Amino acid sequence: MAGEQLDLLRADRDRRDAPEFAIVIEDSHEQKGHFSIRVVIHLVTGPLLKDVTVAITGEYVSSTTLTLSGLRTGSSETMCVACEDGYVGSVVDIDLISREQDGERTWRHHERLTIPEPPPRPRVRFLS
């Protein structure tokens, strides 16, 4: 009984200590025939982390897995991910596994986001 209560207290502590992320997807369509998105991961709150493993998957997205080191509360990392034509409006799964700097705890975070329409390109008018 005491062991179960201790496990519940640890689980509650781990939930409270879990890092909180804000993830944004932006279009980075920079040139004709090249399709890509930027994934911005911002660590809002949480403990010091040793690293964060990021896995990005989706139907029109090149599956990408990488490990970020040095992500601290208030900091952000931006990744550019190649896409296939037709990517706008498709769904991207982003999985994060965070490891605590001075401990053995790990946290998992999952977000499913839709790739937004790119912003409209400015119209250029020529004066005559």
N, CA, C and O atoms as a GROMACS GRO file, in nm:
protein
  512
    1MET      N    1   0.081  -0.119   0.000
    1MET     CA    2   0.000   0.000   0.000
    1MET      C    3   0.086   0.126   0.000
    1MET      O    4   0.061   0.218  -0.078
    2ALA      N    5   0.186   0.130   0.086
    2ALA     CA    6   0.274   0.248   0.092
    2ALA      C    7   0.351   0.263  -0.038
    2ALA      O    8   0.374   0.375  -0.083
    3GLY      N    9   0.392   0.151  -0.098
    3GLY     CA   10   0.463   0.155  -0.225
    3GLY      C   11   0.377   0.213  -0.336
    3GLY      O   12   0.426   0.288  -0.420
    4GLU      N   13   0.248   0.179  -0.337
    4GLU     CA   14   0.156   0.232  -0.437
    4GLU      C   15   0.138   0.383  -0.421
    4GLU      O   16   0.134   0.457  -0.519
    5GLN      N   17   0.128   0.427  -0.296
    5GLN     CA   18   0.113   0.571  -0.270
    5GLN      C   19   0.238   0.647  -0.314
    5GLN      O   20   0.229   0.756  -0.369
    6LEU      N   21   0.355   0.588  -0.288
    6LEU     CA   22   0.480   0.651  -0.330
    6LEU      C   23   0.488   0.661  -0.482
    6LEU      O   24   0.532   0.763  -0.536
    7ASP      N   25   0.444   0.555  -0.551
    7ASP     CA   26   0.441   0.557  -0.697
    7ASP      C   27   0.348   0.666  -0.749
    7ASP      O   28   0.380   0.735  -0.846
    8LEU      N   29   0.232   0.682  -0.684
    8LEU     CA   30   0.137   0.786  -0.724
    8LEU      C   31   0.195   0.925  -0.701
    8LEU      O   32   0.178   1.015  -0.784
    9LEU      N   33   0.264   0.944  -0.588
    9LEU     CA   34   0.327   1.072  -0.560
    9LEU      C   35   0.436   1.104  -0.662
    9LEU      O   36   0.448   1.218  -0.707
   10ARG      N   37   0.516   1.005  -0.699
   10ARG     CA   38   0.622   1.024  -0.800
   10ARG      C   39   0.561   1.059  -0.936
   10ARG      O   40   0.609   1.149  -1.005
   11ALA      N   41   0.455   0.988  -0.973
   11ALA     CA   42   0.390   1.014  -1.102
   11ALA      C   43   0.333   1.155  -1.105
   11ALA      O   44   0.343   1.224  -1.206
   12ASP      N   45   0.273   1.198  -0.995
   12ASP     CA   46   0.219   1.334  -0.987
   12ASP      C   47   0.332   1.437  -0.997
   12ASP      O   48   0.318   1.537  -1.068
   13ARG      N   49   0.442   1.414  -0.928
   13ARG     CA   50   0.558   1.504  -0.933
   13ARG      C   51   0.612   1.512  -1.076
   13ARG      O   52   0.644   1.620  -1.125
   14ASP      N   53   0.623   1.396  -1.143
   14ASP     CA   54   0.675   1.394  -1.280
   14ASP      C   55   0.584   1.471  -1.376
   14ASP      O   56   0.633   1.540  -1.465
   15ARG      N   57   0.452   1.461  -1.357
   15ARG     CA   58   0.358   1.538  -1.442
   15ARG      C   59   0.375   1.688  -1.419
   15ARG      O   60   0.374   1.765  -1.515
   16ARG      N   61   0.391   1.728  -1.293
   16ARG     CA   62   0.410   1.871  -1.263
   16ARG      C   63   0.543   1.923  -1.318
   16ARG      O   64   0.551   2.038  -1.361
   17ASP      N   65   0.647   1.840  -1.316
   17ASP     CA   66   0.780   1.881  -1.361
   17ASP      C   67   0.799   1.871  -1.513
   17ASP      O   68   0.900   1.917  -1.565
   18ALA      N   69   0.705   1.811  -1.581
   18ALA     CA   70   0.721   1.786  -1.725
   18ALA      C   71   0.744   1.916  -1.801
   18ALA      O   72   0.681   2.017  -1.772
   19PRO      N   73   0.835   1.913  -1.898
   19PRO     CA   74   0.856   2.032  -1.981
   19PRO      C   75   0.731   2.064  -2.063
   19PRO      O   76   0.658   1.974  -2.105
   20GLU      N   77   0.709   2.192  -2.085
   20GLU     CA   78   0.596   2.237  -2.167
   20GLU      C   79   0.653   2.301  -2.293
   20GLU      O   80   0.736   2.392  -2.287
   21PHE      N   81   0.607   2.252  -2.408
   21PHE     CA   82   0.656   2.300  -2.537
   21PHE      C   83   0.547   2.374  -2.612
   21PHE      O   84   0.429   2.343  -2.599
   22ALA      N   85   0.588   2.472  -2.692
   22ALA     CA   86   0.501   2.537  -2.790
   22ALA      C   87   0.563   2.506  -2.926
   22ALA      O   88   0.680   2.536  -2.950
   23ILE      N   89   0.485   2.446  -3.014
   23ILE     CA   90   0.536   2.405  -3.144
   23ILE      C   91   0.456   2.475  -3.253
   23ILE      O   92   0.332   2.477  -3.250
   24VAL      N   93   0.528   2.533  -3.349
   24VAL     CA   94   0.464   2.606  -3.459
   24VAL      C   95   0.521   2.553  -3.590
   24VAL      O   96   0.641   2.528  -3.602
   25ILE      N   97   0.433   2.538  -3.687
   25ILE     CA   98   0.475   2.501  -3.823
   25ILE      C   99   0.452   2.622  -3.912
   25ILE      O  100   0.346   2.684  -3.910
   26GLU      N  101   0.554   2.655  -3.991
   26GLU     CA  102   0.546   2.768  -4.084
   26GLU      C  103   0.588   2.720  -4.222
   26GLU      O  104   0.672   2.632  -4.235
   27ASP      N  105   0.529   2.778  -4.324
   27ASP     CA  106   0.571   2.748  -4.460
   27ASP      C  107   0.705   2.817  -4.487
   27ASP      O  108   0.725   2.931  -4.447
   28SER      N  109   0.796   2.747  -4.554
   28SER     CA  110   0.923   2.811  -4.592
   28SER      C  111   0.948   2.792  -4.740
   28SER      O  112   1.062   2.773  -4.784
   29HIS      N  113   0.842   2.796  -4.817
   29HIS     CA  114   0.847   2.781  -4.962
   29HIS      C  115   0.929   2.897  -5.018
   29HIS      O  116   0.877   3.006  -5.041
   30GLU      N  117   1.055   2.872  -5.040
   30GLU     CA  118   1.145   2.982  -5.075
   30GLU      C  119   1.174   2.993  -5.224
   30GLU      O  120   1.209   3.101  -5.273
   31GLN      N  121   1.160   2.883  -5.296
   31GLN     CA  122   1.188   2.891  -5.439
   31GLN      C  123   1.099   2.794  -5.516
   31GLN      O  124   1.050   2.696  -5.460
   32LYS      N  125   1.079   2.822  -5.641
   32LYS     CA  126   0.990   2.741  -5.723
   32LYS      C  127   1.041   2.597  -5.732
   32LYS      O  128   1.159   2.574  -5.758
   33GLY      N  129   0.951   2.502  -5.709
   33GLY     CA  130   0.987   2.361  -5.718
   33GLY      C  131   1.049   2.304  -5.591
   33GLY      O  132   1.078   2.184  -5.586
   34HIS      N  133   1.069   2.386  -5.489
   34HIS     CA  134   1.125   2.340  -5.361
   34HIS      C  135   1.020   2.362  -5.254
   34HIS      O  136   0.973   2.474  -5.234
   35PHE      N  137   0.982   2.256  -5.186
   35PHE     CA  138   0.877   2.265  -5.085
   35PHE      C  139   0.935   2.227  -4.950
   35PHE      O  140   1.001   2.124  -4.936
   36SER      N  141   0.911   2.310  -4.850
   36SER     CA  142   0.959   2.279  -4.716
   36SER      C  143   0.879   2.357  -4.612
   36SER      O  144   0.812   2.456  -4.642
   37ILE      N  145   0.890   2.310  -4.490
   37ILE     CA  146   0.829   2.379  -4.376
   37ILE      C  147   0.935   2.402  -4.271
   37ILE      O  148   1.037   2.333  -4.266
   38ARG      N  149   0.910   2.502  -4.187
   38ARG     CA  150   0.993   2.524  -4.068
   38ARG      C  151   0.913   2.477  -3.949
   38ARG      O  152   0.795   2.509  -3.935
   39VAL      N  153   0.978   2.400  -3.862
   39VAL     CA  154   0.916   2.356  -3.738
   39VAL      C  155   0.991   2.427  -3.626
   39VAL      O  156   1.111   2.406  -3.609
   40VAL      N  157   0.921   2.510  -3.550
   40VAL     CA  158   0.982   2.586  -3.441
   40VAL      C  159   0.937   2.522  -3.310
   40VAL      O  160   0.818   2.512  -3.281
   41ILE      N  161   1.035   2.478  -3.230
   41ILE     CA  162   1.007   2.417  -3.100
   41ILE      C  163   1.057   2.512  -2.993
   41ILE      O  164   1.176   2.543  -2.988
   42HIS      N  165   0.967   2.556  -2.909
   42HIS     CA  166   1.000   2.651  -2.803
   42HIS      C  167   0.974   2.584  -2.668
   42HIS      O  168   0.865   2.534  -2.643
   43LEU      N  169   1.076   2.582  -2.582
   43LEU     CA  170   1.060   2.526  -2.447
   43LEU      C  171   1.006   2.637  -2.358
   43LEU      O  172   1.078   2.731  -2.324
   44VAL      N  173   0.879   2.625  -2.320
   44VAL     CA  174   0.812   2.728  -2.241
   44VAL      C  175   0.854   2.720  -2.095
   44VAL      O  176   0.897   2.820  -2.037
   45THR      N  177   0.841   2.603  -2.035
   45THR     CA  178   0.881   2.581  -1.896
   45THR      C  179   0.932   2.439  -1.881
   45THR      O  180   0.909   2.354  -1.967
   46GLY      N  181   1.000   2.415  -1.771
   46GLY     CA  182   1.044   2.279  -1.742
   46GLY      C  183   1.182   2.276  -1.681
   46GLY      O  184   1.248   2.380  -1.667
   47PRO      N  185   1.226   2.157  -1.644
   47PRO     CA  186   1.356   2.142  -1.582
   47PRO      C  187   1.469   2.152  -1.684
   47PRO      O  188   1.443   2.158  -1.805
   48LEU      N  189   1.591   2.156  -1.637
   48LEU     CA  190   1.705   2.149  -1.729
   48LEU      C  191   1.702   2.015  -1.801
   48LEU      O  192   1.685   1.910  -1.739
   49LEU      N  193   1.719   2.020  -1.931
   49LEU     CA  194   1.712   1.898  -2.011
   49LEU      C  195   1.848   1.864  -2.069
   49LEU      O  196   1.922   1.952  -2.113
   50LYS      N  197   1.880   1.737  -2.067
   50LYS     CA  198   2.004   1.691  -2.130
   50LYS      C  199   1.989   1.700  -2.281
   50LYS      O  200   2.077   1.751  -2.350
   51ASP      N  201   1.877   1.649  -2.331
   51ASP     CA  202   1.850   1.657  -2.474
   51ASP      C  203   1.703   1.630  -2.500
   51ASP      O  204   1.629   1.582  -2.414
   52VAL      N  205   1.662   1.663  -2.622
   52VAL     CA  206   1.526   1.638  -2.668
   52VAL      C  207   1.537   1.572  -2.805
   52VAL      O  208   1.594   1.629  -2.898
   53THR      N  209   1.482   1.452  -2.817
   53THR     CA  210   1.478   1.383  -2.946
   53THR      C  211   1.347   1.418  -3.014
   53THR      O  212   1.239   1.403  -2.956
   54VAL      N  213   1.356   1.465  -3.138
   54VAL     CA  214   1.240   1.511  -3.214
   54VAL      C  215   1.221   1.419  -3.333
   54VAL      O  216   1.314   1.397  -3.411
   55ALA      N  217   1.100   1.364  -3.348
   55ALA     CA  218   1.065   1.284  -3.465
   55ALA      C  219   0.948   1.351  -3.534
   55ALA      O  220   0.845   1.377  -3.472
   56ILE      N  221   0.965   1.380  -3.664
   56ILE     CA  222   0.863   1.447  -3.742
   56ILE      C  223   0.823   1.354  -3.856
   56ILE      O  224   0.908   1.310  -3.934
   57THR      N  225   0.694   1.324  -3.866
   57THR     CA  226   0.644   1.236  -3.971
   57THR      C  227   0.515   1.293  -4.029
   57THR      O  228   0.444   1.370  -3.964
   58GLY      N  229   0.486   1.255  -4.152
   58GLY     CA  230   0.364   1.297  -4.218
   58GLY      C  231   0.362   1.243  -4.359
   58GLY      O  232   0.465   1.202  -4.412
   59GLU      N  233   0.244   1.243  -4.420
   59GLU     CA  234   0.228   1.186  -4.553
   59GLU      C  235   0.313   1.257  -4.658
   59GLU      O  236   0.369   1.191  -4.746
   60TYR      N  237   0.323   1.390  -4.651
   60TYR     CA  238   0.396   1.468  -4.751
   60TYR      C  239   0.527   1.523  -4.699
   60TYR      O  240   0.590   1.606  -4.765
   61VAL      N  241   0.569   1.478  -4.581
   61VAL     CA  242   0.687   1.532  -4.515
   61VAL      C  243   0.797   1.426  -4.512
   61VAL      O  244   0.770   1.309  -4.486
   62SER      N  245   0.921   1.467  -4.540
   62SER     CA  246   1.033   1.375  -4.526
   62SER      C  247   1.050   1.343  -4.377
   62SER      O  248   1.076   1.432  -4.297
   63SER      N  249   1.035   1.216  -4.341
   63SER     CA  250   1.048   1.178  -4.200
   63SER      C  251   1.185   1.219  -4.149
   63SER      O  252   1.287   1.192  -4.212
   64THR      N  253   1.185   1.284  -4.035
   64THR     CA  254   1.308   1.340  -3.979
   64THR      C  255   1.314   1.308  -3.831
   64THR      O  256   1.215   1.322  -3.759
   65THR      N  257   1.431   1.263  -3.785
   65THR     CA  258   1.456   1.244  -3.642
   65THR      C  259   1.590   1.307  -3.610
   65THR      O  260   1.690   1.280  -3.676
   66LEU      N  261   1.591   1.391  -3.509
   66LEU     CA  262   1.717   1.450  -3.466
   66LEU      C  263   1.712   1.479  -3.317
   66LEU      O  264   1.605   1.482  -3.256
   67THR      N  265   1.830   1.500  -3.259
   67THR     CA  266   1.840   1.526  -3.116
   67THR      C  267   1.890   1.668  -3.095
   67THR      O  268   1.992   1.709  -3.152
   68LEU      N  269   1.818   1.742  -3.012
   68LEU     CA  270   1.854   1.879  -2.978
   68LEU      C  271   1.920   1.880  -2.841
   68LEU      O  272   1.869   1.820  -2.746
   69SER      N  273   2.031   1.949  -2.830
   69SER     CA  274   2.097   1.966  -2.701
   69SER      C  275   2.098   2.114  -2.667
   69SER      O  276   2.098   2.199  -2.756
   70GLY      N  277   2.098   2.144  -2.539
   70GLY     CA  278   2.109   2.284  -2.497
   70GLY      C  279   1.980   2.362  -2.501
   70GLY      O  280   1.982   2.484  -2.490
   71LEU      N  281   1.867   2.294  -2.517
   71LEU     CA  282   1.738   2.364  -2.516
   71LEU      C  283   1.705   2.399  -2.371
   71LEU      O  284   1.694   2.310  -2.287
   72ARG      N  285   1.689   2.526  -2.343
   72ARG     CA  286   1.661   2.576  -2.208
   72ARG      C  287   1.528   2.650  -2.207
   72ARG      O  288   1.478   2.691  -2.312
   73THR      N  289   1.471   2.666  -2.090
   73THR     CA  290   1.346   2.739  -2.077
   73THR      C  291   1.359   2.876  -2.145
   73THR      O  292   1.452   2.951  -2.118
   74GLY      N  293   1.264   2.906  -2.231
   74GLY     CA  294   1.264   3.032  -2.303
   74GLY      C  295   1.337   3.028  -2.436
   74GLY      O  296   1.331   3.124  -2.513
   75SER      N  297   1.405   2.917  -2.466
   75SER     CA  298   1.479   2.910  -2.593
   75SER      C  299   1.400   2.832  -2.697
   75SER      O  300   1.306   2.759  -2.665
   76SER      N  301   1.440   2.849  -2.823
   76SER     CA  302   1.373   2.784  -2.935
   76SER      C  303   1.475   2.722  -3.029
   76SER      O  304   1.590   2.765  -3.036
   77GLU      N  305   1.430   2.623  -3.101
   77GLU     CA  306   1.508   2.563  -3.210
   77GLU      C  307   1.418   2.559  -3.333
   77GLU      O  308   1.299   2.533  -3.322
   78THR      N  309   1.478   2.586  -3.449
   78THR     CA  310   1.403   2.582  -3.574
   78THR      C  311   1.465   2.479  -3.666
   78THR      O  312   1.587   2.476  -3.686
   79MET      N  313   1.380   2.394  -3.722
   79MET     CA  314   1.425   2.292  -3.817
   79MET      C  315   1.353   2.312  -3.950
   79MET      O  316   1.235   2.346  -3.952
   80CYS      N  317   1.423   2.291  -4.057
   80CYS     CA  318   1.363   2.298  -4.189
   80CYS      C  319   1.346   2.155  -4.239
   80CYS      O  320   1.441   2.076  -4.238
   81VAL      N  321   1.225   2.121  -4.282
   81VAL     CA  322   1.193   1.985  -4.322
   81VAL      C  323   1.140   1.987  -4.466
   81VAL      O  324   1.047   2.062  -4.497
   82ALA      N  325   1.199   1.904  -4.553
   82ALA     CA  326   1.156   1.897  -4.692
   82ALA      C  327   1.018   1.832  -4.702
   82ALA      O  328   0.984   1.743  -4.624
   83CYS      N  329   0.941   1.878  -4.801
   83CYS     CA  330   0.805   1.827  -4.822
   83CYS      C  331   0.786   1.796  -4.970
   83CYS      O  332   0.862   1.842  -5.055
   84GLU      N  333   0.683   1.717  -4.998
   84GLU     CA  334   0.643   1.691  -5.135
   84GLU      C  335   0.532   1.788  -5.174
   84GLU      O  336   0.463   1.841  -5.087
   85ASP      N  337   0.517   1.810  -5.303
   85ASP     CA  338   0.410   1.896  -5.353
   85ASP      C  339   0.276   1.845  -5.300
   85ASP      O  340   0.253   1.724  -5.296
   86GLY      N  341   0.189   1.935  -5.259
   86GLY     CA  342   0.059   1.898  -5.204
   86GLY      C  343   0.060   1.893  -5.052
   86GLY      O  344  -0.038   1.848  -4.991
   87TYR      N  345   0.167   1.938  -4.990
   87TYR     CA  346   0.183   1.930  -4.844
   87TYR      C  347   0.089   2.020  -4.765
   87TYR      O  348   0.054   1.989  -4.652
   88VAL      N  349   0.048   2.133  -4.824
   88VAL     CA  350  -0.037   2.228  -4.752
   88VAL      C  351  -0.169   2.161  -4.715
   88VAL      O  352  -0.233   2.098  -4.799
   89GLY      N  353  -0.207   2.174  -4.589
   89GLY     CA  354  -0.330   2.113  -4.538
   89GLY      C  355  -0.313   1.972  -4.487
   89GLY      O  356  -0.406   1.915  -4.430
   90SER      N  357  -0.194   1.913  -4.507
   90SER     CA  358  -0.171   1.778  -4.456
   90SER      C  359  -0.132   1.782  -4.309
   90SER      O  360  -0.097   1.887  -4.255
   91VAL      N  361  -0.138   1.667  -4.245
   91VAL     CA  362  -0.113   1.657  -4.102
   91VAL      C  363   0.030   1.610  -4.077
   91VAL      O  364   0.082   1.523  -4.147
   92VAL      N  365   0.092   1.670  -3.976
   92VAL     CA  366   0.228   1.634  -3.935
   92VAL      C  367   0.223   1.589  -3.789
   92VAL      O  368   0.165   1.657  -3.705
   93ASP      N  369   0.285   1.474  -3.760
   93ASP     CA  370   0.298   1.426  -3.623
   93ASP      C  371   0.437   1.462  -3.573
   93ASP      O  372   0.537   1.435  -3.639
   94ILE      N  373   0.442   1.523  -3.455
   94ILE     CA  374   0.568   1.562  -3.394
   94ILE      C  375   0.576   1.496  -3.257
   94ILE      O  376   0.492   1.521  -3.170
   95ASP      N  377   0.677   1.411  -3.238
   95ASP     CA  378   0.697   1.341  -3.112
   95ASP      C  379   0.827   1.388  -3.049
   95ASP      O  380   0.931   1.391  -3.115
   96LEU      N  381   0.820   1.426  -2.922
   96LEU     CA  382   0.937   1.472  -2.847
   96LEU      C  383   0.962   1.376  -2.731
   96LEU      O  384   0.868   1.336  -2.661
   97ILE      N  385   1.088   1.340  -2.711
   97ILE     CA  386   1.128   1.266  -2.593
   97ILE      C  387   1.235   1.350  -2.524
   97ILE      O  388   1.343   1.371  -2.580
   98SER      N  389   1.205   1.397  -2.404
   98SER     CA  390   1.294   1.485  -2.329
   98SER      C  391   1.360   1.405  -2.216
   98SER      O  392   1.294   1.328  -2.146
   99ARG      N  393   1.490   1.426  -2.200
   99ARG     CA  394   1.562   1.361  -2.089
   99ARG      C  395   1.613   1.468  -1.994
   99ARG      O  396   1.673   1.567  -2.035
  100GLU      N  397   1.589   1.446  -1.866
  100GLU     CA  398   1.631   1.539  -1.762
  100GLU      C  399   1.783   1.546  -1.753
  100GLU      O  400   1.851   1.444  -1.766
  101GLN      N  401   1.836   1.666  -1.730
  101GLN     CA  402   1.981   1.686  -1.723
  101GLN      C  403   2.046   1.606  -1.610
  101GLN      O  404   2.142   1.532  -1.633
  102ASP      N  405   1.994   1.620  -1.490
  102ASP     CA  406   2.058   1.557  -1.373
  102ASP      C  407   1.969   1.450  -1.312
  102ASP      O  408   1.948   1.449  -1.191
  103GLY      N  409   1.918   1.362  -1.394
  103GLY     CA  410   1.830   1.258  -1.341
  103GLY      C  411   1.802   1.153  -1.445
  103GLY      O  412   1.860   1.152  -1.554
  104GLU      N  413   1.713   1.066  -1.409
  104GLU     CA  414   1.680   0.956  -1.498
  104GLU      C  415   1.542   0.969  -1.559
  104GLU      O  416   1.494   0.878  -1.628
  105ARG      N  417   1.477   1.082  -1.534
  105ARG     CA  418   1.340   1.096  -1.584
  105ARG      C  419   1.338   1.133  -1.732
  105ARG      O  420   1.423   1.207  -1.781
  106THR      N  421   1.238   1.079  -1.800
  106THR     CA  422   1.212   1.116  -1.939
  106THR      C  423   1.064   1.149  -1.952
  106THR      O  424   0.980   1.097  -1.879
  107TRP      N  425   1.034   1.238  -2.046
  107TRP     CA  426   0.896   1.276  -2.073
  107TRP      C  427   0.871   1.263  -2.222
  107TRP      O  428   0.960   1.286  -2.304
  108ARG      N  429   0.749   1.227  -2.256
  108ARG     CA  430   0.707   1.218  -2.396
  108ARG      C  431   0.599   1.322  -2.422
  108ARG      O  432   0.511   1.347  -2.340
  109HIS      N  433   0.609   1.383  -2.539
  109HIS     CA  434   0.514   1.488  -2.578
  109HIS      C  435   0.479   1.463  -2.725
  109HIS      O  436   0.568   1.440  -2.806
  110HIS      N  437   0.351   1.467  -2.758
  110HIS     CA  438   0.308   1.445  -2.896
  110HIS      C  439   0.214   1.558  -2.938
  110HIS      O  440   0.125   1.598  -2.863
  111GLU      N  441   0.236   1.607  -3.059
  111GLU     CA  442   0.143   1.703  -3.118
  111GLU      C  443   0.115   1.663  -3.261
  111GLU      O  444   0.203   1.614  -3.332
  112ARG      N  445  -0.008   1.683  -3.302
  112ARG     CA  446  -0.050   1.660  -3.441
  112ARG      C  447  -0.098   1.794  -3.493
  112ARG      O  448  -0.198   1.849  -3.445
  113LEU      N  449  -0.027   1.846  -3.592
  113LEU     CA  450  -0.056   1.980  -3.645
  113LEU      C  451  -0.082   1.973  -3.795
  113LEU      O  452  -0.033   1.884  -3.865
  114THR      N  453  -0.161   2.067  -3.844
  114THR     CA  454  -0.190   2.077  -3.987
  114THR      C  455  -0.102   2.186  -4.046
  114THR      O  456  -0.089   2.295  -3.989
  115ILE      N  457  -0.041   2.156  -4.160
  115ILE     CA  458   0.045   2.255  -4.227
  115ILE      C  459  -0.045   2.365  -4.284
  115ILE      O  460  -0.133   2.338  -4.366
  116PRO      N  461  -0.021   2.490  -4.242
  116PRO     CA  462  -0.108   2.600  -4.287
  116PRO      C  463  -0.076   2.644  -4.430
  116PRO      O  464   0.029   2.613  -4.486
  117GLU      N  465  -0.171   2.716  -4.485
  117GLU     CA  466  -0.149   2.779  -4.616
  117GLU      C  467  -0.034   2.878  -4.603
  117GLU      O  468  -0.022   2.945  -4.500
  118PRO      N  469   0.049   2.890  -4.705
  118PRO     CA  470   0.154   2.992  -4.698
  118PRO      C  471   0.092   3.130  -4.702
  118PRO      O  472  -0.017   3.148  -4.756
  119PRO      N  473   0.161   3.228  -4.645
  119PRO     CA  474   0.107   3.364  -4.652
  119PRO      C  475   0.102   3.410  -4.797
  119PRO      O  476   0.183   3.367  -4.879
  120PRO      N  477   0.008   3.497  -4.829
  120PRO     CA  478   0.000   3.544  -4.968
  120PRO      C  479   0.126   3.621  -5.005
  120PRO      O  480   0.183   3.695  -4.925
  121ARG      N  481   0.166   3.601  -5.129
  121ARG     CA  482   0.285   3.674  -5.176
  121ARG      C  483   0.243   3.816  -5.213
  121ARG      O  484   0.135   3.838  -5.267
  122PRO      N  485   0.329   3.910  -5.184
  122PRO     CA  486   0.294   4.049  -5.216
  122PRO      C  487   0.281   4.068  -5.367
  122PRO      O  488   0.358   4.013  -5.446
  123ARG      N  489   0.183   4.146  -5.404
  123ARG     CA  490   0.166   4.176  -5.548
  123ARG      C  491   0.261   4.287  -5.585
  123ARG      O  492   0.280   4.384  -5.512
  124VAL      N  493   0.321   4.270  -5.699
  124VAL     CA  494   0.412   4.372  -5.749
  124VAL      C  495   0.342   4.443  -5.865
  124VAL      O  496   0.296   4.381  -5.960
  125ARG      N  497   0.336   4.571  -5.853
  125ARG     CA  498   0.278   4.651  -5.961
  125ARG      C  499   0.386   4.739  -6.019
  125ARG      O  500   0.464   4.801  -5.948
  126PHE      N  501   0.387   4.742  -6.148
  126PHE     CA  502   0.484   4.824  -6.220
  126PHE      C  503   0.419   4.956  -6.259
  126PHE      O  504   0.309   4.958  -6.314
  127LEU      N  505   0.488   5.062  -6.230
  127LEU     CA  506   0.437   5.193  -6.266
  127LEU      C  507   0.487   5.230  -6.404
  127LEU      O  508   0.603   5.205  -6.438
  128SER      N  509   0.402   5.286  -6.481
  128SER     CA  510   0.446   5.326  -6.615
  128SER      C  511   0.447   5.474  -6.632
  128SER      O  512   0.483   5.524  -6.738
   0.00000   0.00000   0.00000
